[in-house]
């Protein structure tokens, strides 16, 4: 059985969410308070009319004991994109929080969380459906999935009894820009043959070759967002600043990025171990208006009815 949401709900006490790459601080704050604003870009007219939605039906169940994200399963692991009628994914509560409140995927690892519970790594299979009345707006929401963020906030409030507030702060980051000598990545040719590899959510293909201790990652048909995700820190509480795209590039590219000979940092910290200068790109240290997420109350998801 699945859990139907009640018609009544209390408001979050949320203040001052940040702006990243063109987000208005007022707009993000309004989203956190319940009037969801598109996270950058232009929404369709139908998506723009809807500011706040809730899933009509939600199933949340813990992953089987001993399950690993490498095992796969019926629900895509770590999916952050909506389906035509809702949302299906195997993910952690921390990932749910990031979908609900982070302005973009590249900010995930950089948002400090205060009062984090002792069970953030538990995996859950989420299968949620939007109401028929909201399907049209849902399918026409912006590419930043503003309505999914809204629905996930309501899911956490209803099923995890989440109460959270934000503390504004300035955080360090890296700006990805094009070098003065110009871009050196090859524009991808649609439909061209390439070696098999792991298919990313964007549709790009990635695989690694070379020595395990010094791999080279190959990308085919990749977006700049795919590269930014590779360079950005993974997991909460990472000391590595996030990477934000300021290249203005919107195409797809084929490229390879190789680890340096003697990495002085943790191998997982790609930003320090995989230079982007051979691609005609550069990472410049900077600052961006951010926030700390303070959890006032959170519980494990309530059982399905």
KEMI-614141 format. One line per 8 residues: for each residue x, y, z of C-alpha. Coordinates in steps of 0.5 Angstrom, whole numbers, plus 2048, in hexadecimal, padded with zeros to 3 digits. Each point is the difference from the previous one (the first is absolute). Layout:
X,Y,Z  ...
REM end
This chain:
800,800,800  802,807,7FF  7FF,806,804  7FB,806,7FE  802,807,803  7FB,804,804  7FE,806,7FE  802,804,806
807,802,801  804,805,804  805,805,7FD  808,7FF,800  803,805,804  805,802,7FA  804,806,7FF  805,803,7FB
802,7FA,7FB  806,802,7FC  800,802,7F9  805,7FD,7FB  801,801,7F9  7FA,805,7FE  7FC,7FE,806  7FC,806,804
801,7FF,807  7F9,802,801  7FE,7FB,7FC  803,7FA,803  7FE,803,807  7F9,7FF,7FD  801,7F9,7FE  802,7FE,806
7FA,803,804  7FB,7FD,7FB  800,804,7FA  804,7FC,7FB  804,804,7FB  804,7FE,7FA  807,7FE,802  803,804,7FA
7FE,800,7F9  7F9,802,7FD  7FA,7FB,802  7FB,7FE,7FB  7F9,804,801  7FD,7FA,803  806,7FE,804  800,808,802
7F9,800,803  801,7FA,805  805,803,805  7FE,7FA,805  7FE,7F9,7FF  800,7FA,805  800,7F8,7FE  7F9,7FD,800
803,7F9,802  807,7FF,803  803,7F9,801  807,800,804  803,7FA,802  807,7FE,803  805,7FD,7FB  801,7F8,802
805,7FF,805  807,7FF,7FD  7FE,804,7FA  805,804,7FC  7FF,806,7FB  804,7FB,7FC  7FB,7FB,800  7FB,804,7FC
7F9,7FE,801  7F9,802,7FD  800,807,802  806,804,7FD  806,802,805  801,807,801  7FB,802,7FB  7FE,808,801
7FC,801,7FA  7F8,7FF,800  7FC,7FB,7FC  7FA,802,7FC  7FC,7FF,805  804,800,807  807,7FE,802  803,7F9,801
807,800,803  804,7FC,805  804,805,804  801,803,807  7FD,805,805  806,804,7FF  7FF,800,7F8  7F8,801,801
802,806,804  805,803,7FB  7FA,7FF,7FA  7FC,804,805  804,806,801  807,800,7FC  7FF,805,7FB  804,7FB,7FB
803,7FA,800  807,803,801  7FF,803,806  7FE,7F9,804  807,7FF,803  801,807,802  7FA,801,805  802,800,807
7FA,7FC,804  7FF,801,807  7FD,7FB,805  801,7FA,7FB  7FD,7FA,803  804,7F9,800  7FD,7FD,7FB  801,804,7F9
803,7FA,7FC  7FA,7FC,800  7FD,7FE,7FA  7F8,801,7FE  7FC,7FE,7FA  7FC,806,7FE  7FA,7FF,7FB  7FB,806,800
7FB,802,7FB  7FD,807,7FF  7F9,801,7FF  7FC,800,7FA  7FE,808,801  808,801,800  802,7FC,7FB  800,805,7FA
804,805,805  805,7FB,802  802,7FE,7F9  801,807,7FE  804,802,806  807,803,7FE  806,7FC,7FF  802,802,807
7FA,7FC,803  7FD,805,804  7FA,7FC,801  804,7FA,802  804,804,806  7F9,803,802  7FD,7F8,801  806,7FE,803
800,805,805  7F9,7FE,802  802,7F9,800  805,801,805  7FB,804,804  7FB,7FB,800  803,7FA,801  807,802,804
7FC,805,804  806,805,7FD  801,807,803  806,804,7FE  802,807,7FF  806,803,7FD  806,804,802  802,805,7FA
808,800,800  805,801,7FA  804,7F9,7FE  806,7FF,7FB  7FF,7FD,7F9  804,7FF,7FA  7FD,804,7F9  801,7FC,7FA
802,804,7FA  803,800,7F9  807,802,800  803,805,7FC  803,7FC,7FB  7F9,7FD,7FE  7FC,7F9,801  804,7FA,7FE
7FA,7FB,801  7FD,7FC,7FA  7F9,802,7FE  7FC,7F9,800  7FD,7FD,7FA  7F9,7FE,801  800,7F8,7FF  807,7FF,7FF
803,7F9,802  804,800,807  802,7FB,805  7FB,7FD,805  800,803,807  7FC,802,805  7FA,805,7FE  7FF,806,804
7F9,803,801  802,805,7FB  800,7FB,7FB  808,801,7FF  804,7F9,801  806,800,804  806,7FB,801  807,7FF,803
806,7FD,7FE  807,800,802  803,7FE,807  7FB,800,805  805,804,804  800,805,7FB  7FA,800,7FB  7FE,804,7FA
7F8,801,800  7FD,800,7F9  7FA,804,7FF  7FB,800,7F9  7FB,804,7FF  801,804,807  7FD,806,802  804,805,804
7FB,7FE,806  803,7F9,7FF  807,803,801  7FE,804,806  7FD,7FB,804  806,7FB,7FF  805,806,803  7FB,802,805
800,7FD,807  7FC,7FA,802  7FD,7FF,807  7FE,805,805  805,803,804  805,800,7FB  806,805,801  800,801,7F8
7FD,806,7FE  7FB,7FF,7FA  801,801,7F9  7FB,805,7FC  7FF,801,7F9  802,807,7FD  802,7FD,7F9  7F9,802,7FD
801,7F9,7FC  7FA,7FD,7FE  802,7FB,7FB  803,7F8,801  807,7FE,7FF  805,7FA,800  806,801,804  804,7FC,805
803,803,807  806,7FC,803  802,800,807  807,803,802  806,7FC,801  801,801,807  7F9,802,803  801,803,807
7F9,800,802  7FB,7FB,801  7FF,7FC,7FA  7F8,802,800  802,807,800  7FF,801,7F8  801,807,800  807,800,803
802,7F9,7FC  7FD,802,7F9  803,806,7FD  7FB,803,7FB  805,805,7FD  801,7FB,7FA  7F9,801,7FE  801,807,800
7FC,801,806  802,803,807  7FE,800,807  800,807,804  7FF,800,807  7FA,805,802  7FA,801,805  7F9,7FF,800
7FA,802,804  7FE,7F9,804  7FD,7FD,806  800,7FB,805  7FB,7FC,801  7FE,7FF,807  7FB,7FA,802  7FC,801,806
7FC,7F9,7FF  800,7FA,7FC  7FE,7F9,800  801,7FA,7FC  7FA,800,7FB  7FA,7FD,802  7FD,7F9,7FE  7FC,800,7FA
7F8,7FF,802
REM end
